[in-house]
């Protein structure tokens, strides 16, 4: 009998600000949709849109969480090397489409006083 395919995946997302986010899941398409909708993780919520940069299978949940922790301990350079070595990676300096648009009203922070409430900008009243 052949071994069952790995359900668990470990992944790296590239955020709009260029940072990398590591995660583990048993349903990668569902998790990617959650990240894209702003319901994935607090870190990626303010750095949308995100794109899948790297993924690898894991034997089980325990192995996936250990590998995720190991990825988070890697330096940024090591993570970028891992992404560049993956078969789906387009290579450094290559973009996969149009530049993502900024999320939210970025000009607001420069023109009016802004307070943050639960991670969202909120206009403060000035008298």
C-alpha positions in Angstrom: 0.0 0.0 0.0 1.4 3.4 -1.0 1.8 6.1 1.7 -0.9 8.7 1.9 -0.1 12.1 0.3 1.0 14.7 2.8 -2.0 16.9 3.8 0.1 19.4 5.8 2.0 22.2 4.0 4.5 24.7 5.2 4.5 27.9 3.1 6.1 31.4 2.8 4.1 34.4 1.7 5.7 37.5 0.1 3.8 40.6 1.5 3.3 43.8 -0.4 6.1 45.5 1.7 8.6 42.7 0.6 8.6 40.9 3.9 8.1 37.1 4.2 5.5 35.4 6.4 5.9 31.7 7.3 2.9 29.5 8.1 1.6 25.9 8.1 -1.8 24.5 7.1 -3.6 21.4 6.2 -5.6 23.2 3.5 -3.4 25.6 1.5 -6.0 27.0 -1.0 -8.4 27.8 1.9 -5.6 29.4 3.9 -4.4 31.5 1.0 -8.0 32.8 0.4 -8.2 33.7 4.1 -4.9 35.6 3.9 -6.1 37.4 0.8 -9.4 38.4 2.5 -7.5 39.8 5.5 -8.6 37.0 7.8 -5.4 34.9 7.7 -3.0 36.3 10.2 -2.6 39.6 12.0 0.8 40.1 10.4 -0.4 39.8 6.8 -3.6 41.7 7.4 -1.8 45.1 7.1 0.5 43.9 4.3 -2.0 42.9 1.6 -1.9 41.7 -1.1 0.2 38.6 -0.4 1.6 36.1 -2.8 2.7 32.5 -2.3 6.4 32.4 -2.6 7.3 28.9 -1.4 5.6 25.7 -0.2 6.7 22.3 0.9 4.8 19.2 2.1 5.0 18.0 5.7 4.5 14.5 7.0 2.0 15.5 9.7 1.0 18.4 11.8 3.9 18.1 14.2 6.4 18.0 11.4 4.7 21.0 9.7 4.8 23.1 12.9 8.5 22.2 13.6 9.4 23.2 10.0 7.4 26.4 10.3 9.4 27.3 13.4 12.6 26.5 11.7 11.7 28.7 8.7 10.9 31.6 11.1 14.4 31.3 12.7 16.1 31.6 9.3 17.6 34.9 8.3 15.9 36.9 5.5 18.7 36.0 3.2 18.3 32.3 3.8 14.6 32.5 3.2 15.1 34.3 -0.1 17.7 31.7 -1.1 15.1 29.0 -0.3 12.5 30.8 -2.4 14.9 31.3 -5.3 15.8 27.6 -5.3 12.2 26.4 -5.4 11.1 25.2 -8.9 8.2 27.7 -9.2 10.3 30.8 -8.3 10.8 33.3 -11.2 14.1 34.4 -9.8 15.3 37.6 -8.2 14.2 40.9 -9.7 11.3 39.3 -11.7 7.7 40.3 -11.0 4.8 38.1 -11.8 2.4 40.8 -12.9 1.3 44.4 -12.2 2.6 46.1 -9.1 0.1 45.7 -6.3 -1.9 48.8 -5.3 -1.5 50.0 -1.7 -4.2 49.0 0.7 -6.2 51.7 2.4 -6.0 55.4 2.0 -2.2 56.0 2.5 -2.5 59.8 1.9 -4.9 60.1 4.8 -2.0 59.5 7.3 -0.1 62.4 5.8 -2.9 65.0 5.6 -4.9 64.5 8.8 -4.1 63.2 12.2 -4.8 59.5 12.4 -5.2 57.1 15.3 -5.1 53.4 15.1 -7.9 51.3 16.6 -7.7 47.5 16.3 -5.2 47.9 13.5 -7.3 50.2 11.3 -6.7 53.9 10.7 -9.3 56.2 12.2 -9.6 59.9 11.6 -9.2 61.9 14.8 -11.3 65.0 15.3 -9.3 68.2 15.5 -10.8 71.3 17.1 
